[in-house]
Amino acid sequence: MECNLREKEKHKKEMMAVQDSMDVLSGKWKISIISSICYYNERRFSDILNDVVGISNKMLSKELKELEVNKLIKRLVLDTQPVSVHYVLTDHGKTLQTIINNLTDWGIEHRKKIIEE
């Protein structure tokens, strides 16, 4: 089916938006890190490290910094003894909750489908 010029431009912008999203969320770990924080609302570094199987300390630190730069998470330094650091989603990061829920649902259904066949 042929698209007219207006539809082609619309699709091009939509594809650019998908690419922008993938640039921010791409990689092996970011979605899992965001999911960990989504499910619990607030996580410490060690909690996320335990939740995200296979990630190293160094990689988690790098990924958290990138998510912070992209304003998806916020690092909270609590004035406790010893100092405690927690990570929470920003309001902007919370907009990913629906996507995380949809990915969860899709993953559960996909796993069932694969096991059935």
BELDA-V394034 format. One record per residue. N is the residue number from 1. RES is the residue in one small letter. SS is DSSP state (~ for helix, > for strand, _ for the rest). OMEGA is omega in whole degrees, -180 to 180 (none if undefined). Layout:
n = {N:N}
res = {RES:RES}
ss = {SS:SS}
omega = {OMEGA:OMEGA}
//
This chain:
n = {1:2:3:4:5:6:7:8:9:10:11:12:13:14:15:16:17:18:19:20:21:22:23:24:25:26:27:28:29:30:31:32:33:34:35:36:37:38:39:40:41:42:43:44:45:46:47:48:49:50:51:52:53:54:55:56:57:58:59:60:61:62:63:64:65:66:67:68:69:70:71:72:73:74:75:76:77:78:79:80:81:82:83:84:85:86:87:88:89:90:91:92:93:94:95:96:97:98:99:100:101:102:103:104:105:106:107:108:109:110:111:112:113:114:115:116:117}
res = {m:e:c:n:l:r:e:k:e:k:h:k:k:e:m:m:a:v:q:d:s:m:d:v:l:s:g:k:w:k:i:s:i:i:s:s:i:c:y:y:n:e:r:r:f:s:d:i:l:n:d:v:v:g:i:s:n:k:m:l:s:k:e:l:k:e:l:e:v:n:k:l:i:k:r:l:v:l:d:t:q:p:v:s:v:h:y:v:l:t:d:h:g:k:t:l:q:t:i:i:n:n:l:t:d:w:g:i:e:h:r:k:k:i:i:e:e}
ss = {_:_:_:_:~:~:~:~:~:~:~:~:~:~:~:~:~:~:~:~:~:~:~:~:~:_:_:_:_:~:~:~:~:~:~:~:~:~:~:~:_:>:>:>:~:~:~:~:~:~:~:_:_:_:_:_:~:~:~:~:~:~:~:~:~:~:~:~:~:_:_:_:>:>:>:>:>:>:_:_:_:_:_:>:>:>:>:>:>:_:~:~:~:~:_:_:~:~:~:~:~:~:~:~:~:~:~:~:~:~:~:~:~:~:~:~:_}
omega = {-179:176:174:-175:-180:179:179:179:178:180:178:178:179:178:176:178:177:-180:177:179:-179:177:-179:-172:-174:-179:-175:-165:-169:-179:179:178:179:179:180:-179:178:-174:-175:-179:-179:-178:170:179:-177:177:180:179:178:-179:-173:-175:174:-179:178:176:-177:-179:178:179:180:-178:178:178:179:178:177:178:179:174:177:177:177:178:179:177:-177:-178:179:178:-7:180:-179:180:178:177:178:174:171:175:178:178:180:178:177:-177:180:179:178:178:178:177:178:180:-180:-180:178:-180:180:179:177:-178:-178:-179:-180:-172:none}
//
